[in-house]
Amino acid sequence: MPVHARIPLRWKIHILFIIQLVSMGAMEMSGPFWPVHLRALAGSDQIFTIASIGVYVGPMLGIMLTSTFWGRLGDRYGHKAMMIRALAGLAITQLALAWSNDVFVILLLRFLQGACAGYIAPAQAYGVSIENPARRAKLFAYLQVSTNLGSLLGALIGGVILDHAAFFWINFSAGLMCVGCIGAVAILLPTVSAARRHDTAPTKTTTAKNTPSNAPAASLSVLRSPQILSLLTILGVLLMARMVTQSPFSIYVLSTFDVGNWLVGLCYGLLAMGFVVSASFWARHFENRDMGDVLARMCAIIAGCVIVTLVAGLTRSVPVFTVMYFSWGVLLGATTPVLTALISRAAGENHQGHVLGIAQSSSQFASITGIALGGLFSQSVGLSKIYFFVAFIYFIGLGITATVRIAMMRQNTVARLPGE
């Protein structure tokens, strides 16, 4: 009997959580420190500016261009195979990056890393395939907690490594961690069909109850769904605001507060920690609320993001800055899982890989835009004003969310989050 056949469903979800935590932590070990590394390799300020943006945009562009394709393959051949494929792509590219000291080779490898990897979408689709549909919002929140906890631990560990060793060891260690994750997926997780047969057997009544009437049985056209388009737009603006500080973050903290790399990693990770401690609460809070109520509460959360980013930009105190970053993460815990769950529910059960792939592609496009805007803004206007720019984008997001809510209320469109 295979090992995975003896593992209960709940433990399979926990195993998925741990694998995602380790793999995402491996990636984030280098996350906040690429500009520091590239500054030593770049021959000019112009090359450094391009590289410090491209090193983050590259993998996102790769994911954006390929995640829908990988999602369709996952729907056809199984999401477990896509998880192994993604982890293999991460492992190979991370090990290659460990030995790369040319700026443009690094940028190429980072693009290939995104194009060959894109782990989160197949992991989400796999989780949907083995979890009870009524617990979908909690599943997305749980996996988002895993991603953000990995971000926290990875950034902190990466900072400690960089304070005591060369940048090489960050990428080399990350590659080995991804190799370990491949073995865990192969041995401990069953195929989707096996998971359904042994652990979940949703009845036709349950499936019909939880499948929206506007989700086509044979195919899905996101562009014809105003609800999905609106949710993707809101999610995209919020992600764009979040990613504006991605490239200049380490340099901003080092220049503003004059601290060590370990504290840069800690501040970077506190955003994720806030997400971790709040995501489950927000998932319960938003369960069984109609669309108008969800968007009204989302407006309040976005307004909170405007306030905390303004304070972060004004302060010159390390404790205040760290508290604002943690608070920002707490607020963000109410955004991505809730919006992703709503997008997922608008699709048929057989199209989760496709829909989540589209959602990830859209998210990556928004993230790329945010990173590019952040790099250009810091170079043209000044690094000291970067958080005011973030607050401005959140203010735009607040206006969009309020407008969508008014439009949906006028159309009397009611949608519910998956509940018990």
Secondary structure as a PSIPRED ss2 file (coil, helix, strand):
# PSIPRED VFORMAT (PSIPRED V4.0)

   1 M C   1.000  0.000  0.000
   2 P C   1.000  0.000  0.000
   3 V H   0.000  1.000  0.000
   4 H H   0.000  1.000  0.000
   5 A H   0.000  1.000  0.000
   6 R H   0.000  1.000  0.000
   7 I C   1.000  0.000  0.000
   8 P C   1.000  0.000  0.000
   9 L H   0.000  1.000  0.000
  10 R H   0.000  1.000  0.000
  11 W H   0.000  1.000  0.000
  12 K H   0.000  1.000  0.000
  13 I H   0.000  1.000  0.000
  14 H H   0.000  1.000  0.000
  15 I H   0.000  1.000  0.000
  16 L H   0.000  1.000  0.000
  17 F H   0.000  1.000  0.000
  18 I H   0.000  1.000  0.000
  19 I H   0.000  1.000  0.000
  20 Q H   0.000  1.000  0.000
  21 L H   0.000  1.000  0.000
  22 V H   0.000  1.000  0.000
  23 S H   0.000  1.000  0.000
  24 M H   0.000  1.000  0.000
  25 G H   0.000  1.000  0.000
  26 A H   0.000  1.000  0.000
  27 M H   0.000  1.000  0.000
  28 E H   0.000  1.000  0.000
  29 M C   1.000  0.000  0.000
  30 S C   1.000  0.000  0.000
  31 G H   0.000  1.000  0.000
  32 P H   0.000  1.000  0.000
  33 F H   0.000  1.000  0.000
  34 W H   0.000  1.000  0.000
  35 P H   0.000  1.000  0.000
  36 V H   0.000  1.000  0.000
  37 H H   0.000  1.000  0.000
  38 L H   0.000  1.000  0.000
  39 R H   0.000  1.000  0.000
  40 A H   0.000  1.000  0.000
  41 L H   0.000  1.000  0.000
  42 A C   1.000  0.000  0.000
  43 G C   1.000  0.000  0.000
  44 S C   1.000  0.000  0.000
  45 D H   0.000  1.000  0.000
  46 Q H   0.000  1.000  0.000
  47 I H   0.000  1.000  0.000
  48 F H   0.000  1.000  0.000
  49 T H   0.000  1.000  0.000
  50 I H   0.000  1.000  0.000
  51 A H   0.000  1.000  0.000
  52 S H   0.000  1.000  0.000
  53 I H   0.000  1.000  0.000
  54 G H   0.000  1.000  0.000
  55 V H   0.000  1.000  0.000
  56 Y H   0.000  1.000  0.000
  57 V H   0.000  1.000  0.000
  58 G H   0.000  1.000  0.000
  59 P H   0.000  1.000  0.000
  60 M H   0.000  1.000  0.000
  61 L H   0.000  1.000  0.000
  62 G H   0.000  1.000  0.000
  63 I H   0.000  1.000  0.000
  64 M H   0.000  1.000  0.000
  65 L H   0.000  1.000  0.000
  66 T H   0.000  1.000  0.000
  67 S H   0.000  1.000  0.000
  68 T H   0.000  1.000  0.000
  69 F H   0.000  1.000  0.000
  70 W H   0.000  1.000  0.000
  71 G H   0.000  1.000  0.000
  72 R H   0.000  1.000  0.000
  73 L H   0.000  1.000  0.000
  74 G H   0.000  1.000  0.000
  75 D H   0.000  1.000  0.000
  76 R H   0.000  1.000  0.000
  77 Y H   0.000  1.000  0.000
  78 G C   1.000  0.000  0.000
  79 H H   0.000  1.000  0.000
  80 K H   0.000  1.000  0.000
  81 A H   0.000  1.000  0.000
  82 M H   0.000  1.000  0.000
  83 M H   0.000  1.000  0.000
  84 I H   0.000  1.000  0.000
  85 R H   0.000  1.000  0.000
  86 A H   0.000  1.000  0.000
  87 L H   0.000  1.000  0.000
  88 A H   0.000  1.000  0.000
  89 G H   0.000  1.000  0.000
  90 L H   0.000  1.000  0.000
  91 A H   0.000  1.000  0.000
  92 I H   0.000  1.000  0.000
  93 T H   0.000  1.000  0.000
  94 Q H   0.000  1.000  0.000
  95 L H   0.000  1.000  0.000
  96 A H   0.000  1.000  0.000
  97 L H   0.000  1.000  0.000
  98 A H   0.000  1.000  0.000
  99 W C   1.000  0.000  0.000
 100 S C   1.000  0.000  0.000
 101 N C   1.000  0.000  0.000
 102 D C   1.000  0.000  0.000
 103 V H   0.000  1.000  0.000
 104 F H   0.000  1.000  0.000
 105 V H   0.000  1.000  0.000
 106 I H   0.000  1.000  0.000
 107 L H   0.000  1.000  0.000
 108 L H   0.000  1.000  0.000
 109 L H   0.000  1.000  0.000
 110 R H   0.000  1.000  0.000
 111 F H   0.000  1.000  0.000
 112 L H   0.000  1.000  0.000
 113 Q H   0.000  1.000  0.000
 114 G H   0.000  1.000  0.000
 115 A H   0.000  1.000  0.000
 116 C H   0.000  1.000  0.000
 117 A C   1.000  0.000  0.000
 118 G C   1.000  0.000  0.000
 119 Y C   1.000  0.000  0.000
 120 I H   0.000  1.000  0.000
 121 A H   0.000  1.000  0.000
 122 P H   0.000  1.000  0.000
 123 A H   0.000  1.000  0.000
 124 Q H   0.000  1.000  0.000
 125 A H   0.000  1.000  0.000
 126 Y H   0.000  1.000  0.000
 127 G H   0.000  1.000  0.000
 128 V H   0.000  1.000  0.000
 129 S H   0.000  1.000  0.000
 130 I H   0.000  1.000  0.000
 131 E C   1.000  0.000  0.000
 132 N C   1.000  0.000  0.000
 133 P H   0.000  1.000  0.000
 134 A H   0.000  1.000  0.000
 135 R H   0.000  1.000  0.000
 136 R H   0.000  1.000  0.000
 137 A H   0.000  1.000  0.000
 138 K H   0.000  1.000  0.000
 139 L H   0.000  1.000  0.000
 140 F H   0.000  1.000  0.000
 141 A H   0.000  1.000  0.000
 142 Y H   0.000  1.000  0.000
 143 L H   0.000  1.000  0.000
 144 Q H   0.000  1.000  0.000
 145 V H   0.000  1.000  0.000
 146 S H   0.000  1.000  0.000
 147 T H   0.000  1.000  0.000
 148 N H   0.000  1.000  0.000
 149 L H   0.000  1.000  0.000
 150 G H   0.000  1.000  0.000
 151 S H   0.000  1.000  0.000
 152 L H   0.000  1.000  0.000
 153 L H   0.000  1.000  0.000
 154 G H   0.000  1.000  0.000
 155 A H   0.000  1.000  0.000
 156 L H   0.000  1.000  0.000
 157 I H   0.000  1.000  0.000
 158 G H   0.000  1.000  0.000
 159 G H   0.000  1.000  0.000
 160 V H   0.000  1.000  0.000
 161 I H   0.000  1.000  0.000
 162 L H   0.000  1.000  0.000
 163 D H   0.000  1.000  0.000
 164 H H   0.000  1.000  0.000
 165 A C   1.000  0.000  0.000
 166 A C   1.000  0.000  0.000
 167 F C   1.000  0.000  0.000
 168 F H   0.000  1.000  0.000
 169 W H   0.000  1.000  0.000
 170 I H   0.000  1.000  0.000
 171 N H   0.000  1.000  0.000
 172 F H   0.000  1.000  0.000
 173 S H   0.000  1.000  0.000
 174 A H   0.000  1.000  0.000
 175 G H   0.000  1.000  0.000
 176 L H   0.000  1.000  0.000
 177 M H   0.000  1.000  0.000
 178 C H   0.000  1.000  0.000
 179 V H   0.000  1.000  0.000
 180 G H   0.000  1.000  0.000
 181 C H   0.000  1.000  0.000
 182 I H   0.000  1.000  0.000
 183 G H   0.000  1.000  0.000
 184 A H   0.000  1.000  0.000
 185 V H   0.000  1.000  0.000
 186 A H   0.000  1.000  0.000
 187 I H   0.000  1.000  0.000
 188 L H   0.000  1.000  0.000
 189 L C   1.000  0.000  0.000
 190 P C   1.000  0.000  0.000
 191 T C   1.000  0.000  0.000
 192 V H   0.000  1.000  0.000
 193 S H   0.000  1.000  0.000
 194 A H   0.000  1.000  0.000
 195 A H   0.000  1.000  0.000
 196 R H   0.000  1.000  0.000
 197 R H   0.000  1.000  0.000
 198 H H   0.000  1.000  0.000
 199 D C   1.000  0.000  0.000
 200 T C   1.000  0.000  0.000
 201 A C   1.000  0.000  0.000
 202 P C   1.000  0.000  0.000
 203 T C   1.000  0.000  0.000
 204 K H   0.000  1.000  0.000
 205 T H   0.000  1.000  0.000
 206 T H   0.000  1.000  0.000
 207 T H   0.000  1.000  0.000
 208 A H   0.000  1.000  0.000
 209 K H   0.000  1.000  0.000
 210 N H   0.000  1.000  0.000
 211 T C   1.000  0.000  0.000
 212 P C   1.000  0.000  0.000
 213 S C   1.000  0.000  0.000
 214 N C   1.000  0.000  0.000
 215 A C   1.000  0.000  0.000
 216 P C   1.000  0.000  0.000
 217 A C   1.000  0.000  0.000
 218 A C   1.000  0.000  0.000
 219 S C   1.000  0.000  0.000
 220 L C   1.000  0.000  0.000
 221 S C   1.000  0.000  0.000
 222 V H   0.000  1.000  0.000
 223 L H   0.000  1.000  0.000
 224 R H   0.000  1.000  0.000
 225 S C   1.000  0.000  0.000
 226 P H   0.000  1.000  0.000
 227 Q H   0.000  1.000  0.000
 228 I H   0.000  1.000  0.000
 229 L H   0.000  1.000  0.000
 230 S H   0.000  1.000  0.000
 231 L H   0.000  1.000  0.000
 232 L H   0.000  1.000  0.000
 233 T H   0.000  1.000  0.000
 234 I H   0.000  1.000  0.000
 235 L H   0.000  1.000  0.000
 236 G H   0.000  1.000  0.000
 237 V H   0.000  1.000  0.000
 238 L H   0.000  1.000  0.000
 239 L H   0.000  1.000  0.000
 240 M H   0.000  1.000  0.000
 241 A H   0.000  1.000  0.000
 242 R H   0.000  1.000  0.000
 243 M H   0.000  1.000  0.000
 244 V C   1.000  0.000  0.000
 245 T C   1.000  0.000  0.000
 246 Q C   1.000  0.000  0.000
 247 S C   1.000  0.000  0.000
 248 P C   1.000  0.000  0.000
 249 F H   0.000  1.000  0.000
 250 S H   0.000  1.000  0.000
 251 I H   0.000  1.000  0.000
 252 Y H   0.000  1.000  0.000
 253 V H   0.000  1.000  0.000
 254 L H   0.000  1.000  0.000
 255 S H   0.000  1.000  0.000
 256 T H   0.000  1.000  0.000
 257 F H   0.000  1.000  0.000
 258 D C   1.000  0.000  0.000
 259 V C   1.000  0.000  0.000
 260 G C   1.000  0.000  0.000
 261 N H   0.000  1.000  0.000
 262 W H   0.000  1.000  0.000
 263 L H   0.000  1.000  0.000
 264 V H   0.000  1.000  0.000
 265 G H   0.000  1.000  0.000
 266 L H   0.000  1.000  0.000
 267 C H   0.000  1.000  0.000
 268 Y H   0.000  1.000  0.000
 269 G H   0.000  1.000  0.000
 270 L H   0.000  1.000  0.000
 271 L H   0.000  1.000  0.000
 272 A H   0.000  1.000  0.000
 273 M H   0.000  1.000  0.000
 274 G H   0.000  1.000  0.000
 275 F H   0.000  1.000  0.000
 276 V H   0.000  1.000  0.000
 277 V H   0.000  1.000  0.000
 278 S H   0.000  1.000  0.000
 279 A H   0.000  1.000  0.000
 280 S H   0.000  1.000  0.000
 281 F H   0.000  1.000  0.000
 282 W H   0.000  1.000  0.000
 283 A H   0.000  1.000  0.000
 284 R H   0.000  1.000  0.000
 285 H H   0.000  1.000  0.000
 286 F H   0.000  1.000  0.000
 287 E C   1.000  0.000  0.000
 288 N C   1.000  0.000  0.000
 289 R C   1.000  0.000  0.000
 290 D E   0.000  0.000  1.000
 291 M H   0.000  1.000  0.000
 292 G H   0.000  1.000  0.000
 293 D H   0.000  1.000  0.000
 294 V H   0.000  1.000  0.000
 295 L H   0.000  1.000  0.000
 296 A H   0.000  1.000  0.000
 297 R H   0.000  1.000  0.000
 298 M H   0.000  1.000  0.000
 299 C H   0.000  1.000  0.000
 300 A H   0.000  1.000  0.000
 301 I H   0.000  1.000  0.000
 302 I H   0.000  1.000  0.000
 303 A H   0.000  1.000  0.000
 304 G H   0.000  1.000  0.000
 305 C H   0.000  1.000  0.000
 306 V H   0.000  1.000  0.000
 307 I H   0.000  1.000  0.000
 308 V H   0.000  1.000  0.000
 309 T H   0.000  1.000  0.000
 310 L H   0.000  1.000  0.000
 311 V H   0.000  1.000  0.000
 312 A H   0.000  1.000  0.000
 313 G H   0.000  1.000  0.000
 314 L H   0.000  1.000  0.000
 315 T C   1.000  0.000  0.000
 316 R C   1.000  0.000  0.000
 317 S C   1.000  0.000  0.000
 318 V H   0.000  1.000  0.000
 319 P H   0.000  1.000  0.000
 320 V H   0.000  1.000  0.000
 321 F H   0.000  1.000  0.000
 322 T H   0.000  1.000  0.000
 323 V H   0.000  1.000  0.000
 324 M H   0.000  1.000  0.000
 325 Y H   0.000  1.000  0.000
 326 F H   0.000  1.000  0.000
 327 S H   0.000  1.000  0.000
 328 W H   0.000  1.000  0.000
 329 G H   0.000  1.000  0.000
 330 V H   0.000  1.000  0.000
 331 L H   0.000  1.000  0.000
 332 L H   0.000  1.000  0.000
 333 G C   1.000  0.000  0.000
 334 A C   1.000  0.000  0.000
 335 T C   1.000  0.000  0.000
 336 T H   0.000  1.000  0.000
 337 P H   0.000  1.000  0.000
 338 V H   0.000  1.000  0.000
 339 L H   0.000  1.000  0.000
 340 T H   0.000  1.000  0.000
 341 A H   0.000  1.000  0.000
 342 L H   0.000  1.000  0.000
 343 I H   0.000  1.000  0.000
 344 S H   0.000  1.000  0.000
 345 R H   0.000  1.000  0.000
 346 A C   1.000  0.000  0.000
 347 A C   1.000  0.000  0.000
 348 G C   1.000  0.000  0.000
 349 E H   0.000  1.000  0.000
 350 N H   0.000  1.000  0.000
 351 H H   0.000  1.000  0.000
 352 Q H   0.000  1.000  0.000
 353 G H   0.000  1.000  0.000
 354 H H   0.000  1.000  0.000
 355 V H   0.000  1.000  0.000
 356 L H   0.000  1.000  0.000
 357 G H   0.000  1.000  0.000
 358 I H   0.000  1.000  0.000
 359 A H   0.000  1.000  0.000
 360 Q H   0.000  1.000  0.000
 361 S H   0.000  1.000  0.000
 362 S H   0.000  1.000  0.000
 363 S H   0.000  1.000  0.000
 364 Q H   0.000  1.000  0.000
 365 F H   0.000  1.000  0.000
 366 A H   0.000  1.000  0.000
 367 S H   0.000  1.000  0.000
 368 I H   0.000  1.000  0.000
 369 T H   0.000  1.000  0.000
 370 G H   0.000  1.000  0.000
 371 I H   0.000  1.000  0.000
 372 A H   0.000  1.000  0.000
 373 L H   0.000  1.000  0.000
 374 G H   0.000  1.000  0.000
 375 G H   0.000  1.000  0.000
 376 L H   0.000  1.000  0.000
 377 F H   0.000  1.000  0.000
 378 S H   0.000  1.000  0.000
 379 Q H   0.000  1.000  0.000
 380 S H   0.000  1.000  0.000
 381 V C   1.000  0.000  0.000
 382 G C   1.000  0.000  0.000
 383 L H   0.000  1.000  0.000
 384 S H   0.000  1.000  0.000
 385 K H   0.000  1.000  0.000
 386 I H   0.000  1.000  0.000
 387 Y H   0.000  1.000  0.000
 388 F H   0.000  1.000  0.000
 389 F H   0.000  1.000  0.000
 390 V H   0.000  1.000  0.000
 391 A H   0.000  1.000  0.000
 392 F H   0.000  1.000  0.000
 393 I H   0.000  1.000  0.000
 394 Y H   0.000  1.000  0.000
 395 F H   0.000  1.000  0.000
 396 I H   0.000  1.000  0.000
 397 G H   0.000  1.000  0.000
 398 L H   0.000  1.000  0.000
 399 G H   0.000  1.000  0.000
 400 I H   0.000  1.000  0.000
 401 T H   0.000  1.000  0.000
 402 A H   0.000  1.000  0.000
 403 T H   0.000  1.000  0.000
 404 V H   0.000  1.000  0.000
 405 R H   0.000  1.000  0.000
 406 I H   0.000  1.000  0.000
 407 A H   0.000  1.000  0.000
 408 M H   0.000  1.000  0.000
 409 M H   0.000  1.000  0.000
 410 R H   0.000  1.000  0.000
 411 Q C   1.000  0.000  0.000
 412 N C   1.000  0.000  0.000
 413 T C   1.000  0.000  0.000
 414 V C   1.000  0.000  0.000
 415 A C   1.000  0.000  0.000
 416 R E   0.000  0.000  1.000
 417 L C   1.000  0.000  0.000
 418 P C   1.000  0.000  0.000
 419 G C   1.000  0.000  0.000
 420 E C   1.000  0.000  0.000
